Amino acid sequence: MKSSFIVSRVLAVTTLMAMPCLCLMAQKPVANVEIAQGKYDANWESLSAWECPEWFKDAKFGIWAHWGPQCQAEAGDWYGRSMYYEGTRQYKYHLEHYGNPKDYGLKELIRDWKAEQWNPDELVALYKSVGARYFFTLGQHHDNFDLWNSPYQEWNSVNMGPKRDIVGEWAAACAKYGLPLGISMHGSHTWTWLEGAQKYDGNLTKEDGKGQWWEGYDPQELYAQCHTPSKGWEHSGTIHNQWDWNNGASQPSEAYKKKFQNRVLQCINDYHPQMLYFDDTVLPFYGCDDQVGLNILQHYYNKNAQSDGSAPVVPMGKILKSEHKKAMLWDVERGTPDKIQEQYWQTCTCIGEWHYNQDVYAKNRYKSAQQVIDMLLDVVSKNGNLLLSIPVKANGTIDDKERAILAEIKEWMDQNSVSIYGTRPWKTFGEGPLAEAANPMTAQGFNEKNNYSALDVRYVQRNDSLFASVMRWPQTATFTFKALSFTSKYYSGKVKNVKLLGYGDVAYKQTLDGLQVSLPSQPVNKIAPVFVITFAEAEKRQ
């Protein structure tokens, strides 16, 4: 017994010596948020009673402000992580603009982010005018900084930085203009995402703040780095193989997981989002603790349950299995599946990088309006929605090139949105080179190529109308839709009328080769023609 006691003491001391800082993530004496009770329980069988609401299926197009303190640097994605990794582009940028991360770290980016020109009312009004039918704000990114008045996270936008309730002001603007509000939550991964900070300012404790600008605040409530780091943490790319909390990832503490759950539940209670986005495989902590995410879904559905038991809200996660897709929405990042999906889904993408990057602006690397509309047409034809991020500058504005792209999207949507909102997939999503080619996804998506052509067609339907969109303007006087051939397996009957949106009726001829339509001498928009096809009453589509 004596020898085993000595061994246990040695192991305990060795473990403490390996810890990056001698502190505990003690929770403040704030009561846990009670999980709402009702029809839904925290298991997949119960949660599968959820159905994607029709309002979301009708909306089709949303815009996202993926904006927070990392945008202060205006140097691109995952700045708050890469600034701590020597050899990365952003580490070099940080040294040149701010100095050593030990002296100027993430917490200083937060301090200096003021968002002094941010006008959420103007931006939400603009996005609605462009054609967005829902809006997303960042709730917190992997940097762990809450963008609302959070009693469970002292490092929040009301206490420091802008000293404004970012989520609350976005929510007020959405309510004013009638756009459903979504909030994205990314903070479950801070535990491993900020491990690089352990070499710099990530080990600081509340006691270290005496005489500092952050005196009274505990850096560990932000950095969460009082733990032995993950295997391979010294390399910035290792985290991608550990996203599911495997392959040597450091396992989050119970206190850390409970804190995250409380933050999300409190945000649901106070801001009433109609959508929640989780930047996780399935749900937060899936792979190391499935219960936290299931608790959140139970609470979210029961808080929003209607008298008939339905919960008309939309939570979304990534890399879902079939059982998960019955209980929540599948989100695909920067990509699309290559066929119609039985369960409704969404793709999220950005016209540039997720966090604002001056280099993208300077080198004209934004997606064009053409590329955005192409993606919208493709996604909608496969039973999905498109969530488009418009990067926001540090000061809270969007730049002139982004506004020009939005203006072109608006021009097309003003003419053709009848072919988007409220539509549903047809018998086939399309035809042409890309429709016939395999396009496998990697991990959570990442297969967007934006290589559509004037031979690519996408179909959707609503009521008695079939909408056929050609992804580029044909350079010929006529165009033939092969799916409407007399011999096609998708044949839907004799065509009664063909109209080109923005123009009017056009001549057509239905043959064994397909439906041949005439094109006007000049394009009626800059992006893609949309034809509205109706069928003879006696032979309506099945």
C-alpha positions in Angstrom: 0.0 0.0 0.0 2.9 2.3 0.9 4.6 1.8 -2.5 1.4 2.3 -4.5 0.7 5.5 -2.5 4.2 6.8 -3.4 3.7 5.9 -7.1 0.4 7.7 -7.1 1.9 10.8 -5.6 4.7 10.8 -8.1 2.2 10.5 -11.0 0.2 13.3 -9.6 3.2 15.6 -9.3 4.4 14.6 -12.8 1.0 15.5 -14.2 1.0 18.9 -12.6 4.4 19.6 -14.0 3.2 18.8 -17.5 0.3 21.2 -17.2 0.8 24.5 -19.0 -0.5 26.5 -16.1 -1.4 25.7 -12.5 -5.0 26.8 -12.5 -8.5 25.3 -12.5 -11.4 26.4 -14.7 -13.6 27.1 -11.8 -17.1 28.1 -12.7 -18.5 31.3 -11.3 -21.5 30.8 -9.0 -24.1 31.3 -11.7 -26.9 28.7 -11.8 -27.0 26.3 -14.7 -29.6 26.9 -17.3 -32.5 24.4 -16.9 -33.1 22.2 -19.9 -36.6 22.7 -21.2 -38.9 19.7 -20.8 -41.7 18.6 -23.2 -42.3 16.4 -26.2 -38.6 16.1 -27.1 -36.0 14.2 -25.1 -32.2 14.1 -25.4 -31.9 11.1 -27.7 -32.0 10.6 -31.4 -35.2 8.6 -31.5 -37.2 11.3 -29.8 -35.5 14.2 -31.6 -36.3 12.6 -35.0 -39.9 13.7 -34.5 -38.6 17.1 -35.7 -39.4 18.1 -39.3 -37.7 20.9 -41.3 -40.3 23.7 -41.3 -41.9 24.8 -44.6 -40.8 28.5 -44.0 -37.2 27.4 -44.2 -37.8 25.3 -47.3 -39.5 28.3 -49.0 -36.8 30.8 -48.0 -33.9 29.3 -50.1 -31.4 32.1 -49.6 -29.8 33.6 -46.5 -26.9 36.0 -45.7 -24.4 35.6 -42.9 -22.3 38.1 -41.0 -19.4 35.9 -40.0 -17.9 38.7 -38.0 -16.1 39.0 -34.7 -12.8 40.2 -33.1 -10.6 38.2 -35.4 -11.7 40.6 -38.2 -9.8 43.3 -36.4 -6.7 42.1 -38.2 -8.5 41.9 -41.6 -6.1 39.1 -42.4 -8.3 36.1 -43.1 -9.6 32.9 -41.7 -8.7 31.4 -38.4 -6.5 34.4 -37.6 -6.9 33.9 -33.8 -5.2 30.5 -34.1 -2.6 31.0 -36.9 -1.2 34.1 -35.2 0.3 31.8 -32.6 2.0 29.4 -35.1 5.5 30.4 -36.3 5.9 30.1 -40.0 2.3 30.8 -41.0 1.4 33.8 -43.1 -0.7 35.2 -40.3 2.1 34.8 -37.7 4.3 36.9 -39.9 1.5 39.4 -40.4 1.0 39.6 -36.7 4.7 40.3 -35.9 4.7 43.1 -38.5 1.5 44.8 -37.4 1.2 44.0 -33.7 4.4 42.5 -32.4 5.0 39.3 -30.4 1.8 37.4 -29.6 3.1 37.0 -26.0 2.6 40.8 -25.6 -0.2 41.3 -28.1 -2.5 38.3 -28.3 -6.1 37.4 -28.9 -7.2 39.4 -25.9 -5.6 42.6 -27.3 -7.4 42.0 -30.6 -10.6 41.9 -28.6 -9.7 45.1 -26.7 -9.0 47.0 -29.9 -12.0 45.8 -31.9 -14.4 48.7 -31.7 -16.8 48.2 -34.7 -17.2 52.0 -34.7 -19.1 52.2 -38.0 -21.3 49.2 -37.6 -24.9 49.8 -38.6 -26.9 46.6 -38.4 -30.1 48.3 -39.5 -28.6 49.4 -42.8 -27.0 46.1 -43.5 -30.0 43.9 -42.7 -32.2 46.2 -44.9 -29.6 45.9 -47.7 -29.5 42.1 -47.4 -33.3 41.8 -47.5 -33.4 44.0 -50.6 -30.9 41.8 -52.3 -33.1 38.8 -51.8 -32.1 37.1 -48.5 -35.0 35.6 -46.6 -33.1 34.8 -43.4 -30.0 36.2 -41.7 -27.2 34.7 -39.6 -24.9 36.3 -37.1 -21.9 34.8 -35.5 -22.6 33.9 -31.8 -19.0 33.1 -31.0 -16.2 31.7 -33.1 -13.5 29.3 -32.0 -11.9 32.3 -30.3 -14.5 31.8 -27.5 -15.6 35.4 -27.4 -19.4 35.7 -27.0 -21.0 38.4 -29.2 -23.9 38.9 -26.8 -24.5 39.9 -23.2 -23.6 36.5 -21.8 -23.6 35.9 -18.0 -21.7 32.6 -18.6 -18.8 34.2 -20.5 -17.3 37.4 -19.1 -15.3 37.8 -22.3 -18.2 39.2 -24.4 -18.9 42.1 -26.7 -20.9 44.0 -24.0 -18.0 44.0 -21.5 -15.2 44.8 -23.9 -14.3 45.5 -27.5 -17.3 47.2 -29.1 -19.2 47.2 -25.8 -22.4 46.5 -27.7 -24.7 43.6 -27.8 -23.9 42.4 -31.3 -26.4 39.5 -31.4 -29.0 41.7 -29.8 -28.7 44.5 -32.3 -28.7 42.1 -35.3 -31.8 40.5 -33.8 -33.6 43.8 -33.5 -32.8 44.7 -37.1 -34.1 41.2 -38.2 -37.3 41.8 -36.3 -37.7 45.2 -37.9 -37.3 43.9 -41.4 -39.0 40.5 -40.9 -36.0 38.2 -41.4 -35.7 35.1 -39.4 -32.6 35.2 -37.2 -29.9 32.5 -37.1 -27.0 32.3 -34.7 -23.8 30.3 -35.3 -22.0 28.6 -32.4 -18.3 27.6 -32.9 -16.9 27.8 -29.4 -16.9 24.1 -28.5 -13.5 23.7 -30.2 -11.6 26.5 -28.3 -10.1 23.9 -26.0 -7.9 22.6 -28.8 -8.1 25.5 -31.3 -6.2 27.9 -29.0 -3.5 25.4 -27.9 -0.9 27.3 -29.8 -1.4 30.2 -27.4 0.1 28.1 -24.6 3.5 29.2 -25.9 2.6 32.9 -25.6 -0.2 34.4 -23.5 -2.5 31.4 -23.3 -1.4 30.4 -19.8 -2.1 33.7 -18.1 -4.4 33.6 -15.0 -6.6 36.2 -13.3 -3.8 36.9 -10.8 -1.5 37.9 -13.7 -3.9 40.8 -14.5 -3.0 43.0 -11.7 -2.2 46.4 -13.2 -3.1 45.3 -16.7 -5.9 46.6 -18.9 -7.7 43.3 -18.3 -7.5 43.3 -14.5 -10.4 41.6 -13.0 -11.0 39.2 -15.9 -9.7 35.7 -16.1 -7.9 34.9 -19.3 -8.6 31.2 -18.8 -12.3 31.9 -19.3 -11.3 33.0 -22.8 -8.3 30.8 -23.7 -9.3 27.6 -21.8 -5.7 26.4 -21.9 -5.1 25.0 -18.4 -4.7 21.5 -19.8 -2.1 19.2 -21.3 -2.2 20.0 -25.1 -3.2 17.6 -27.8 -0.8 15.2 -29.5 0.9 17.2 -32.3 -0.5 20.5 -31.1 2.8 22.2 -32.1 1.7 21.9 -35.8 -1.1 24.2 -36.9 -2.7 21.6 -39.2 -3.0 18.8 -36.7 -6.4 20.0 -35.5 -8.1 19.0 -38.7 -7.5 15.3 -37.9 -8.7 15.8 -34.4 -12.0 17.7 -35.1 -14.0 14.7 -33.8 -12.0 14.7 -30.5 -10.0 11.7 -31.6 -6.4 11.0 -32.8 -4.8 12.3 -29.6 -7.0 15.4 -29.1 -7.0 16.7 -25.6 -10.4 15.9 -24.0 -12.4 18.9 -22.7 -13.3 19.1 -19.0 -16.8 18.7 -17.6 -16.7 22.3 -16.5 -15.8 23.5 -20.0 -18.6 21.5 -21.6 -21.1 22.6 -19.1 -20.1 26.2 -19.6 -20.6 25.9 -23.3 -24.0 24.3 -22.9 -25.1 27.1 -20.5 -24.0 29.8 -22.9 -26.0 28.3 -25.8 -29.1 27.6 -23.8 -29.1 31.2 -22.4 -28.7 32.6 -25.9 -31.7 30.6 -27.0 -33.7 31.8 -24.1 -32.8 35.5 -24.5 -32.6 36.0 -28.3 -35.0 33.4 -29.7 -33.1 32.4 -32.8 -35.1 30.5 -35.4 -31.9 28.8 -36.6 -28.8 27.5 -34.8 -25.6 26.6 -36.7 -23.0 24.3 -35.1 -19.5 24.2 -36.6 -19.1 20.6 -35.5 -19.3 17.1 -36.8 -23.0 16.6 -35.9 -23.2 18.6 -32.6 -20.8 20.2 -30.0 -18.5 17.6 -28.5 -19.8 14.8 -30.7 -17.1 12.1 -30.4 -16.2 12.7 -26.8 -19.6 13.6 -25.2 -22.8 13.2 -27.2 -25.0 14.4 -24.4 -24.2 18.1 -24.5 -25.4 18.5 -28.1 -28.5 16.3 -27.5 -29.3 18.4 -24.4 -29.2 21.6 -26.5 -31.5 20.1 -29.2 -34.0 19.0 -26.5 -34.0 22.4 -25.0 -34.3 24.2 -28.4 -37.2 22.1 -29.6 -39.1 22.2 -26.4 -38.7 25.9 -26.1 -40.2 26.4 -29.6 -42.8 23.6 -29.6 -46.2 24.5 -31.0 -49.5 23.2 -29.9 -49.3 20.4 -32.5 -45.9 19.4 -31.1 -43.9 20.7 -34.1 -40.8 22.8 -33.5 -40.5 25.2 -36.5 -36.8 26.0 -35.8 -33.7 24.8 -37.7 -30.5 23.6 -36.0 -27.7 22.5 -38.4 -24.5 20.5 -38.1 -22.0 18.9 -40.4 -21.1 15.4 -41.6 -24.4 13.9 -40.5 -25.4 10.3 -40.7 -28.9 9.3 -41.9 -30.3 9.1 -38.3 -29.0 12.6 -37.6 -30.6 14.0 -40.8 -34.0 13.1 -39.4 -33.4 15.1 -36.3 -31.6 18.2 -37.6 -30.5 19.9 -40.8 -27.4 18.8 -42.7 -25.0 21.7 -43.5 -22.4 21.4 -46.3 -19.5 23.8 -46.1 -18.4 25.2 -49.5 -19.8 22.5 -51.5 -22.9 20.6 -52.8 -24.0 16.9 -53.1 -24.2 15.7 -56.7 -27.9 14.6 -56.5 -31.2 15.5 -55.0 -31.3 14.9 -51.3 -34.3 13.3 -49.7 -33.9 15.3 -46.4 -33.7 19.1 -46.7 -30.2 20.6 -46.3 -28.1 23.7 -46.7 -24.8 24.7 -48.1 -22.8 27.5 -46.5 -20.2 29.4 -48.5 -18.5 32.8 -48.6 -17.8 35.2 -51.4 -14.3 35.6 -49.9 -12.7 34.2 -46.7 -14.9 33.6 -43.6 -13.1 36.4 -41.8 -12.4 39.6 -43.7 -9.1 39.7 -45.6 -7.7 42.8 -47.2 -5.7 40.6 -49.6 -8.9 39.1 -51.0 -10.1 42.6 -51.7 -6.8 43.9 -53.2 -6.4 40.9 -55.5 -10.1 40.7 -56.6 -10.6 37.2 -55.3 -14.3 37.5 -54.4 -16.8 35.2 -55.9 -18.7 37.0 -58.7 -22.5 37.4 -58.7 -22.5 34.9 -61.5 -20.9 32.3 -59.3 -23.3 33.0 -56.4 -26.4 32.6 -58.6 -25.0 29.5 -60.2 -24.6 28.0 -56.7 -28.0 29.1 -55.7 -29.6 27.5 -58.7 -27.7 24.2 -58.2 -28.4 24.0 -54.5 -32.1 24.8 -54.8 -32.5 22.2 -57.5 -31.2 19.5 -55.1 -33.6 20.4 -52.3 -31.4 22.8 -50.4 -30.8 26.4 -49.3 -27.8 28.6 -49.8 -26.3 30.6 -46.8 -23.9 33.2 -48.2 -21.3 34.9 -46.0 -20.5 38.5 -46.8 -17.3 39.3 -44.9 -17.5 42.4 -42.6 -14.5 44.7 -42.0 -13.2 45.5 -38.5 -15.2 48.7 -38.4 -18.5 47.0 -39.1 -18.8 47.9 -42.8 -18.7 46.0 -46.0 -16.5 47.2 -48.8 -17.4 48.7 -52.2 -16.6 45.5 -54.2 -18.9 43.5 -51.9 -21.7 46.0 -52.4 -21.2 45.8 -56.2 -21.6 42.0 -56.1 -24.7 42.3 -54.0 -26.1 44.8 -56.4 -25.7 42.3 -59.3 -27.3 39.5 -57.2 -30.2 41.8 -56.5 -30.6 42.7 -60.1 -31.0 39.0 -61.0 -33.1 38.2 -58.1 -35.5 41.1 -58.8 -36.2 39.5 -62.1 -36.0 35.8 -61.4 -36.7 35.1 -57.7 -40.1 33.6 -58.6 -38.0 30.6 -59.8 -36.3 30.4 -56.3 -38.6 31.1 -53.4 -41.1 28.4 -52.5 -39.9 25.9 -55.2 -39.3 22.2 -54.8 -37.1 19.7 -56.7 -38.4 18.3 -60.0 -38.0 14.7 -61.3 -34.3 15.5 -62.0 -32.2 18.4 -60.7 -30.6 19.1 -64.1 -28.7 18.1 -67.2 -25.4 18.9 -68.8 -21.8 18.2 -68.2 -21.8 18.8 -64.4 -25.1 17.0 -63.8 -23.6 13.9 -65.4 -20.2 14.1 -63.6 -19.3 12.7 -60.2 -18.3 15.4 -57.7 -17.4 13.8 -54.4 -17.2 15.8 -51.2 -14.3 16.0 -48.8 -15.1 15.9 -45.1 -17.8 18.5 -44.5 -18.0 19.6 -48.2 -15.3 21.5 -50.0 -16.1 20.5 -53.6 -17.4 23.8 -55.1 -15.7 24.5 -58.4 -17.9 27.1 -60.0 -17.2 25.7 -63.4 -20.8 25.8 -64.8 -21.3 26.4 -68.5 -24.0 27.3 -71.0 -24.7 23.5 -71.3 -25.7 23.1 -67.7 -29.4 23.3 -66.7 -31.1 23.2 -63.4 -34.8 22.4 -62.8 -37.3 23.2 -60.0 -41.0 23.3 -59.8 -43.8 25.1 -58.0 -47.5 24.5 -58.4 -48.1 24.0 -62.2 -44.9 25.6 -63.4 -41.5 24.1 -64.2 -38.6 26.5 -64.0 -35.6 25.7 -66.2 -32.5 27.8 -65.7 -29.4 27.7 -68.0 -26.3 28.5 -66.0 -24.8 30.8 -68.6 -26.4 32.6 -71.6 -26.2 30.4 -74.6 -24.4 31.9 -77.7 -27.0 30.3 -80.0 -30.4 31.4 -81.2 -32.1 28.3 -79.7 -31.6 26.0 -76.7 -32.9 22.5 -76.2 -33.9 21.0 -72.8 -33.3 17.3 -73.3 -35.3 16.2 -70.2 -38.5 17.4 -72.0 -38.1 15.1 -75.0 -41.0 12.8 -75.9 -38.7 9.9 -75.2 -37.1 11.2 -72.0 -37.9 9.3 -68.8 -38.7 12.7 -67.3 -41.3 13.4 -70.0 -44.2 15.3 -68.3 -46.6 15.8 -71.1 -47.3 18.2 -73.9 -45.9 21.7 -73.3 -48.6 24.5 -73.3 -46.5 27.6 -73.0 -42.9 28.8 -72.5 -42.0 32.2 -71.0 -38.6 33.7 -70.4 -38.5 35.7 -67.2 -37.8 39.4 -67.9 -38.9 39.0 -71.5 -42.2 37.2 -72.1 -43.5 34.3 -74.2 -41.0 32.7 -76.5 -41.4 30.3 -79.5 -40.8 26.6 -78.8 -40.9 23.2 -80.4 -41.2 19.9 -78.6 -39.5 17.0 -80.4 -37.8 13.7 -79.9 -34.6 15.7 -79.0 -36.3 17.8 -76.3 -37.9 21.1 -75.9 -36.3 23.7 -78.2 -36.8 27.3 -77.2 -36.0 30.5 -79.0 -33.7 33.1 -77.3 -34.0 36.8 -77.7 -31.3 38.6 -79.7 -30.0 40.2 -76.5 -29.7 38.7 -73.0 -32.4 40.0 -70.5 -29.9 39.8 -67.6 -26.2 39.4 -67.0 -26.2 36.0 -65.4 -28.6 33.2 -66.4 -31.9 32.9 -68.3 -34.8 31.3 -66.6 -37.7 29.7 -68.6 -41.1 29.1 -67.1 -42.7 26.0 -68.7 -46.4 25.0 -68.3 -48.1 21.9 -69.6 -51.4 21.1 -71.2 -54.1 20.8 -68.6 -54.9 17.2 -69.6 -51.3 16.1 -69.2 -50.0 17.8 -66.1 -46.8 16.6 -64.6 -47.1 13.8 -62.1 
